[in-house]
């Protein structure tokens, strides 16, 4: 990215300007698509670390034999470890599993990412510049309560406190390490005045730190300062440990710990500047800078926890509260315009709306409790501990204003000195094709609302909007989803610009192509021109976490690729990029309409198609795996397309080697639009070469097509009770697969799928001989498991455990599941 910028004449000053405006924000979620146990991940990590030692060219024969024996032992342990969880994980387990990635890789990967970027600048430009912190990590684990009754207000507290404890523990370890390095003697160097004044203040303020040994490190000023720092951090961690043990007592008035991470950062910066003042710049830019980078990135919160809840919960809470006002307000009877008016009036009033909590239903009290917890945790940990409040299934502007009214009750916003203040950001989530089509009027109603506009202005004048890839793809197919999201981004970006609001788009991507997955670098570059604005936020779900962040090396690579993609996509902040060609946009609109019609013809209009899905894939059996705390269906026992979650939808099709959501209807759409017209074929070939969006779409489609196998999926189809229906539906799917492959190869000009990504193609081909037999084993196990359940309801099913292991094995071979 930097070399390309230099070739285009972009100066290092422009690079610095750009870096000051970018933020790269992966958000970890506990979506139930990670089939590997944490125990297995830890074992794989040990194998990786030991195998890396084989790269040492100085190894002797005996040492080489010792390493090989260690690897052999770890593999034996792996073979003898249960792959499938015996119990369904609780939310607490999911929180701890996410913290594993910080402990094992990200705490080290983050400072190295900054260091590598600095080296790249030096290499390309011959000089460096100040690099501001541009990495921010988020989480939904413990905050996402949409469809998960096990995420409670107490769970949210737990998530915040465990993250707080984790990051403090890391800082204490780092400070202890620095104390063994910065052993400078005051007789051999002269710290600067700012540092010495700070040390003197510490001596006066925290006498208990050296109570046992007052003269310890008396002639080693940096070690003495670091001991004060460690002493204060230990006060912080002792408080959070007490709270995790349910001791909710307030912090003592003589509390010696740090009140904010900025105090801690200031102490570290003082040490660094002092080292530089006596020509120890190399030491100042070593491990100390790594710790400073960590604090700049992780603060005292580690991750910004997003809260997510479904819109109807807020509507029901507001309806109940307003019904108890004097005089009562029948909120359910109001029009959308009337709702916005009454909500704005109540939010802007000087007095908070009053109600007796004990009179409210348990559900409404729990909805309100979440906002109270947000207020409490902000006071306890810091103002940055929460990200945004995400509203799933946002259909109207009033859904956002309802959350604002409820937040007002917990003093997250309100009146202060005659002016509104706002300490909460709300992100409407647009998920279905219909919602994406309505994004413009919904956001226009919000931006035009005087009270809401003022609240946004008080919250850094930034509006975050979340776009759901999974449900839109399940709803209307890959083309309708992908193009709907592209247009929605263009519309909302232009609308925000008109209203003078900064926009941050939050991409709800899954691991698979059918849920918006694919290489992060290419995904960022394929966004509409001028919509990234230096900020990208996206979910990292399930199996993606272990693939990207289990090892420090892969974490560094993923962060580097993501940031380079963000920098390229944000060039509009320093230059004027060329706009999309109008002709391409019109063609894509026409192709999408054909594709959506074809997809709905199969999934919505074909009789028995949902029966095919439930019988010709292991989706029901996937629900028996203990891979997530959230229920697999929105409504248990409901077999409709609306009820099955997008994760189960994609997971089932992937296991049975259909991979249908990621490609179905694309072949028909392309072929019908071309209509044997050579000029149209040339136009599509041109779009593939020149338009990053279209190229990324077809590249991801090729990956999904390569993972599909119509011979294997035909065997799954034979599991259906109605053979004629199975044959008919599978033939339709197979014909579409063949047509899609042919169409894409004609457009790309390649002989085989994925010719342009040979390394990835080789990886897929190598997995085939191991993966294909696993599918045939799974088909046999599905047949026997279902026969047993039909014929025998008394004895234990001997086929269930091996069946669940086969699901786990196929998921490992496919590399992404849901």
N, C-alpha and C positions, 0 to 999 in steps of 0.2 A: 504493500500500500504506500509506504513512504517513498520507495524508489519511483513508483508511478507518479506520485505527487511531484517529486523533484524534476522528473522528465517533463512534466507539464508546466514547470515554472512556478510552482507554489513554494513560497519562502518559508523559512523556519518560523518567522514571526506569525505567518498565517496559520502554521501548524499549532503554535502556542495558543492562538485565538480559538482555533477549533477545539483543542483539548480542554479548554476552559468551559466548553459548552456540552461536552458529551458525558453520558452516563450509561453504563452497560449493566443491566440488572436481571440476572437469572433468578427465578423464583422457584424454590423447591416445593413440590407437592407430594402428597401421599396417595396419589391415584393408584388403585390396586392393579398395577401392571408389572410390578417387580416380583417375579416368582422366586428369585434367589433369597435364601435366608441370609441374615447378617453374618451368621457363623460361616456360611459358605464363602461369602465375600471376603471375610478375614483370612480364610484358608487360601483363597486364590491370591490374595495380596501377598501372603508369605511366600507362595510359590514364585510369584513374579519377582519379589525382592531377591530371593536366593538365586534365581536363574540369571538375574542381572550380573551376579558376581562372575558368571562364566565368561563375560566380556573382558575380564582382566587378562591382558596378554602375559603378565608376569607369573601366572599361576604355575606352581610346580605340580608334578604328577600326583603326589599325596594330597595336596590341597584340592586339586580337581576332583579326585575320587571322593573326598569328604563332602564337597558341595553336591556332587551327583547323588550321594547317599541321602543327604538332607532333602533334596528334591523328591527322591523316591519315597522317603518317609512321609513327606507332606501329601504326596499323591495317594499313598495308602490311607492316610487319615481322611482325605477327601472322599475316597471310595466308600469308606465306612461311616460316613456322616450322613444323617438323614437330609435329603434334599428338600423334602416337603415339610412345612411347619405342622406340628401336631395340634397346635391351638391357633385360633384366629387371633391376630395381633390386636392389642388394644392401642388406643391413640397414643398412650404414653410410650409404647414400644416404637411406634412410628416416629415420634419426636426424637427418641434416642438414636434411632437408625439414621436419621438425617444428620444429627450431630457427628456421627461417625465420619462423614465425608470432610468435615472441617478439620477434625482431629488428624485424620490419616493423610489428607492431601492439601486442602485449601489453605490452611494456615501457612504452609510453606509455599504453595503455588502462587498466592497473591503477591507477596513481595518480589518473587522471582519474575512474575509477569511485568511488573513495573521496571525492574532492573533490565530485563531483556528489551523492553521498549526503549529505555534510555540508551542502551548499547546500539540498537538499530538506528536511532537518531544520529548518534555519533558516527556510525559507519556510513550512513547515506549522506548526511549534511556536513559532516566534519566537525560538528559542534552539538551541544545539547541545550535544552531549555528546561525551565521549571515544568514538571509534569504534575498537574493537580490530580487528586484522587478521582478516578472515573469508574471504579468498580463498586457496585452496591449489590448486596445479596438480600433476597427476600424469601419468605416462606408462607405456605398456607397450612402447614402441619400444626394443628392445635387451634387454627383460626377458621378453617373451612368447615362450616356447619351445614352447608347446603346438602340435604339428603343424608346427613350423618348424625343421628340422634346421640351418638356417643361423644360428640364435641360439645362440651358444656362451658359455661363461664369459668368453672374451676380448671378445666383443661387448658383454656387460654392462658390463665395465670401460670399454670405449670410450664407451658411451652416457653413463655417469656423468661421465667426464672431459671429453667434449665439452660437456656441459651446464654443468659446472663452469667451463670456459674461457669459454663464452659469457656467463655471468652476470658473471664477473669483468671481462670486457672491457667490458660495459655499465656497470658501476660505475666503472671507470677513466675512461670517456668522460664520465660524469656529474660525477665529482669534478673533472676537468679543466675542465668547463664552469663549475662553481661557483667555481673559482679565478679565473675571469675576472669574476665577479659580486661576490663578497664581498671587495671591495678596501678595507675599512674601515682607517683609520689609527689606531694606538694613541694618537696625539696628539688625535684627534677623538672617540674613544669609549673606554669602559672595560669590557673583557670581565670576566666574573665570575671569582671565585677558583677555582672548580672547573675552568673551562676553562684558566686560566693554569697551574694545578698540573699538568693533563694535558699541556699544551704543554711545560712544564719537564721532565716525565718523558720525553717524546719526545726532547727535546734530549740528554738523558743516555743514553737507551737506543739511539737510532739516529743516531749521529754521521755515519755514511756518507751519509745522505740529502742533506746539504748539504756534502759533502766538497769538491766543486769550487767552490762559491760559498757560503761560510759566512754571508755577510751578506745573502743573498737574502731578500727579504720581511721584513727585520728589523723594520720598523715597521708591517707588515701582518699581525697575528697570525692572522687567519682564513686568509689565503692560505698562510701558513707551515704552519699546522696541516693544511690540505688537501694541501700538498705532502708532508708526512709520511704522510698517509693514502694518497696515490697511490703513494708509494715502497713502502709496505708491500703494497699490492694488487699492485704489479708483481712483488714477490717471490713472492707467491702464484701469479700467472699464469705466471711463469717455471718454477715447479716442475711445474705441470700440463702445460705445453708440452713439457717434457723427458720427462715420463712418456708423453705421446702419441707421442713419438719413440722409445719403447721404452727409455728410460733410467730404470730402476726403482730408482735409488739412493735411500736413505732421506734424509729432510730433515735438513739440517745442524743441529747442536746450537745454533748461533748464528743460526738462522733468524729473519729480521726481519719476516716476513709475519704476517698475522693467523692465530691458531690456530682461532678460531671466528668466525662472523658476528656473534655477540653483542659481541665486542670492537669490531668495525667499527661496529656500531649504537650502541654506547656513545660512540664518538668523535663520530659525527654528532649524537647527542642533546646532547652537551656544547656543540657549536657552536650548536645551536638555542636551548638554554636561555640561553646567553650573549647571543645576539642579542636575545632577549626581555627580558633584564635591563637592556639600555640602550635600550628602547623601539623596537626594530626588529622588531616582531611581524609586520608585513606581509611583510618579507623572510624572516623565520624560517619563515613558513607558505607560502612559494613553492616554488621548485625544490628547496630543501633537504628539505622535507617529502615531495615526490615521491620523492626518493631513499630517504628513510627508509621510505616505504610499500613501495618495491621490495624493500628488504632484509628487511622484516618478512614479505613474501610469498614471495620467492624464495630468501632465505638465500644460502648459498654453493653450493647444490645445484641451483637453478633449478626442478627438478621432482622429486617423489618417485617414484622408479622402482619400479613393482610388478613382482614376478617371477611368472610363471605357468607351471605345468607340469601335465600330465595325471596323475591319481591313480595309474595303474598303474606309472608310472616309480618312484614312491616305494615302492610295495608290493614291486616287484621288487628294489629296492636293499636294503630292510629284510630281505627274505627271504634274499638272498645274504649279508648281513652276519651275520645270526643263525645261518645255517647254518655259519658259520666260528667260532662261539664254542665254548668248552669248558665243559660238553658242548654239542654242536650243538642248536639249536632248529629244529624243522620248522614254520616260521611259516605256511606254506601249509595245514597240516593243522589249524590252530587255528580255533575258532569266533570270532565277533565279540567275544563277552564275554571269551574267553581272550586275544585279541589286545590288547584295551584294558587288561587286567590286566598283561600282560607289558610292554607299552609304558610304562605308568605307572610300573612298578617300575624299568625301566631309565633312564627320564628322571630319576627322583627320587634315584637312587643318587649317592653322593658322587663316585664315580669315573666318568669318561666311558667308554663302551663302547669296547673296544680291538679293532683289526683291522689287518691289514697291507694297505695300499692297493694295493701291487703285485700282490697275489693276486686283486684284484677285477677284474671285467670292465670294459672301456672305458666302457660305458654307465653303470655304477654309479659309476665314478670321476668321470665328467662330472657326474652328478647331485649328488655330494658337492662337486665343485669350485664349484658355484654358491653354496653356503653359505659356502665359504671366501672367495669374491670379495665376498660381502656383508659379511663381517667386515672384510676388507681395506679396502673402500671406506668403511665407517663410520669407520674410523680415519683414512683419508686425507682425506675430504671433510667428514664430520660425521655425527652420529647420526640426522639426519632425511633422509638421502639416499635411503633406501628407504621405500616405502609398505608394502604388505602382500604376503605370499606367497599367491597365489591358486591354489587346487587345482581344476582343471576336472574335471568328471565325478566329483564327490564323491557317493558312494553310501552311505558308512558313516562313523561317528565315528572309526574306526581310521585312515581316510585322513588325518585332521587330525593325529592323534597320531603317525603315521609321520613326517610332516614335522617335528614337534617333536623326535623322536628324532634325525633326520638333522641338524637345526640344532644339536643338542647337541654333535655331533662337531666343529662349527666354533666352539664357545664362544659361540653366539648366545643360549644359555640354559644354565642349570646351577645349581650350588650355590655360594653365597658367604656365608661367615660362618654356615653352618648354615641359610641360607634360600635358596629358589629365586629366581633373577632371570630376566628374559625380555626380550630386545631384538629380538624378532621377532613380528609379528602375522600370523596365518594366517587367510585368508578362504576358507571352503568355497564353491564355486560350484555352485549347483543349476540345471541347465539344461533337462532334459527334463520332460515332464508328470509322469512317474512320480517323478522326483527331487523335484519341487515338492510332490508328495503326501506324500513321506517326510521333508520338512524338519523336522517337529516331533520325531519320535522320534530322528533323528540329532543334533539340537542338544540335546535333553534328555539324551541319553547323554553328551554332552560337558560340559554345565553341571553334571551330577551327578557327574562324575569329579573327585575331590578334587584330584588333581595338575593337571589341566587348568584347573580353577577358580582355583587358585593362580597358574598361569602367566598367565592372563587378568588377574587382579588386579594382577600385577606389571607388566602392560603397559597401564597407565592404566585398568584394569577395563573395557576396551572390546572388544567383539566385533564384527568386521565380517563381514557375510554378503553374498555376491554372488548376484544373481539374473540368470539368462540369459534374455533375451527372444527371441533369434534361434532357438535350437534348439527351445525349447518351442513357438514358433509354427510352425516347419517340421514338428514332430512332431504336434501336435494341432490346429493352426489358431489363428486370431487370438483367438476367444472363449475357448477352453480355456487358451491361453497367458495372456491378459490377466487372466482371472478366477483362474486358478491362482496367478499372481503376487500378485494382490490378497489372496487368502486366506493365501498363504504369509507375506506381510508382517504380516498381523494375528496369525497364529499365533506367529511368531518374536518379534514385539514383545512380546506378552503373556508369552511364555516368559522372555525376557530380564528383564522387569520382575519376574517371580516369583523369579528367581535373583539379583536386585539387580545386574545387569550392564548397562552402557551399550551400546546397540546402534547401529551405523552400517550402513545398507543401501547396497549398491553396485549400481547398476543398469547391466547390460550392454546398453545400447541401441545400435542401429544408426541409420543415417540414414533409412531408409524406415519406413513405418508397419508393414510386415511384420516389421521387426526392432526394434520398440519405439520408433521415431522419432516425430517430431512436435514442435510448439512446446514448448520447455523449460518456460516459465512454466506452461502448462496441464498439462503432464505432472506437474510437482511438486504442483500443487494437486489433481490427481486421485488422489493417493496416499491410502491408508486413513487415516482420522482418527487422529491421535496416534501415527503410525509414523515421522514424519520426525525428531522430536526435535532439531531445529536443525542436523542434519547431512545433507547429500546428496552423494553421490559417483556419478558416472556416466561412461560412456565417450563420447568424441567421436571418431567413426570416419570414415576415408576422406574422401568428398566433403564431409562436414559441416564439416571443419576449414577448407577454403577458403571455403565459404559464410559461415561465422561469423567467422573470424579473419584473413582476408587483409587486411582494411582496419581501421584503428584505429576508424573510426566504427561499423562493424558489430560489432566486438568489444566496444566500450563498451555498445552497445545490448543485445547478448546477455548480457553480464555483469549489466547492470542488471535485465533482465527475469528472469533466473535468480535473482538475489538477492532481488528483490521477491517472487517466487513462494515462495522458501524461507522468507522472513519470515512470509508469510501462513500457510504450511503448518505453521509452528512456533509458532503462537499458543498451542498447548496448554501451552507452557512458562510462560506468564504468565496464561492464562485457561483455563477449562474449555469446550472446544468441544462442540457437540451430537454425539452418537454417530450412526452410520449407522442408518437405519431397518431393523429386522429383516426387515420385509416385502420391502424392496428386495433384501436379501441372498438371501432364499429364491427370489425370482423370478429373479435373475441366475443362481443355481445351476441352476435348471431350464432356463433358456434355453441355458446353456453346455453342458449334457449333450446337448441336441438338436443344437447346433452342432458339437460334437466328433464326434458319431456321423456327421453328414452329411459333414464334412471327411474323416474316415477312410474313409468309403464311397467317396469319389472317389480319394484319394491312396494308400490301402493296399489297397483291395479291387477297384478297377476294373482289369480286365485290360488291359494295354498302356498304362497311364497314364504310367509312367516313360519308355516309348518316346516318347510324345507330348511329354513334357517335353524330352527330348534332341533331338527332331527338329523340334518346332514353336517352339523358342526357340533363340537362339544361345549357349546355355550352354557348349557344347564349344568354340566359337570364342572366347568370353570368356577361356577358359583360355589362349589363345595370346597374349593381351595382356600386355605387360610392366608391370603396374600394382602388383605386390607381390612380396615375396621368398618368401611362403608358398605351397606347392602348393595348387591349387584343390580337390583331392579328398583325403580322408583315406587312401583306398586307391586307387592308380592302376588304372584299368581296371574298377573296381567301379561299376556303374550303379545301385546301390540307393539308396533315399531316405536311408538312414543314412550312406552314404559321401559323398554330395554335401554340401559345406559350406553352411551357412545363407546365407552371402553369395552363393554361386553360385546357390542356389535362388531367392533374391529378385531378384538381378541378371538372371537369365534371363527370369523372368516379367515384370519391368519393361520390359526391352528390347522384348519382343514385345507389349507393351501389354495383357497380361492383368492385371497387378498382383494376381494371384490370392491370394497369402498374406495380404494385408492385409484382405480382405473376404469371401472365399469361405465360405459356410455361415451368414453372419450373417442374410441374408434369410430362409432356411429356418427358422432358429432362432426369429427374431422372429415370423414368420408362423404357424408351427406352434403356438407358445405362445399367440398371440392367439386362434387358432381362430375367427375371425370374431366374437369376443365384444367388443362395444363397451366394456364395463367394463374389460377387459384393455388395450384400446387406450388408454383414458384413464389407466390406471395407468402405462403406458410413457411417455406424454406428460408425466405428472407427474414420473416419474423423470428424464426428460431436462431438465426445468426446474429440479429441486431437487437433483439428485445430481451433483456435479462429475465423479465417475468415469464415469458413464453418458454424460454430455454429452461428455466428452473422447473416449470410445470412438467415439461416433457421428460426432463432428466429424472425427476422424482417418480414419474409414472413408469419409466423404464425399470427402476429399481423394484417397484411393486410387481410389475409384470414378470420380472426375473424370479421373484420369490414364489410366484404362483406356479402350480403344476396341475394342468387339467386332467392328466391321467390319474393322479392321486386324488384330486377332488372328486373325480367320477366314482372312486371307491367309497368315499364318504357319502356320496349321494345314494348309494345302494343301502345305506342305513335307514332310509325313509320307508315308512310302512306302505306307501302308495308308490309302487315302482314306475308306473306310467307318468305320474306327476314329477317324480324325481328325474326321469329321463328328459322330459320336456324342458324343465327349468334348467337342468345342467347343460343341455344342448345349447340353450339360449346364452348361458354364461360363457361356454366354451367358444361359441361362434363370435361373441363380442371380444373375447380375449384374442383370438386369431386376428380379427379385423383391427384391433387396437395395435397389436404388434406390427402388422403390415403397414398401417398408416404412419406410425412413428418412424419406422425404418425408412420409408419413402421420404419423409420430411427431413430427417437427419442425414440421410445419404449414407448410413452405416449398414454393414452386412449383418451385424448382430446387436442385440440390446447391450447397452453399457460399454460399447467400444471406446467411448470417450473417457470412461473411468475404469481403466484396465485393472488397477489395483483392487478396487471394490469388486469388480467382476470376478477376478481370480479368487477373492475371499469367498464369494457366494458359491463358486464352482467347487471349491475345496470342501465346503460344508455339505454339498449335495449327497455324497456317498454315505455320510453318517446320518443326515437328516431324513432322507427318504425312507429308510427302513423303520425309523422311529414312527413315522406317520402310519405305516402299515401295521406296526405293532399296536398303535393307538386305535386304529379302526377295529382290530380284533378285540381289544379290551373294551371298547365302547359297546360292541355287539354283546359280549358276554355280560358286562355290567347291566345293560338294559334288560337282557333276557332274565337275569337273576332277579331284578327288581320287579319284573312282571310276574314271574312264577313263584317267587319265594319271598315273603315279607317277614319271615321269622328269624332266619339265620343271618349271621354277619356276611356281608358281601366280600368274597375273597379278591374280587377284581378291582375294587375301588382304589386301594392304595397304589397298585401298579399303574392304574389309569391316571391318577393324579401325578405320579412321577413322570408319566409319558408327556403330560401337558407341560410340566416343568422342562423336560428335555427338549421338546419341540420349540418351546419359547426361547431356550438357549440357542438353538440352531438358527431360528429366524432372526435372532438378535433384537427384534422389537416385537411387542405383543399387542398392546392396546394404546 
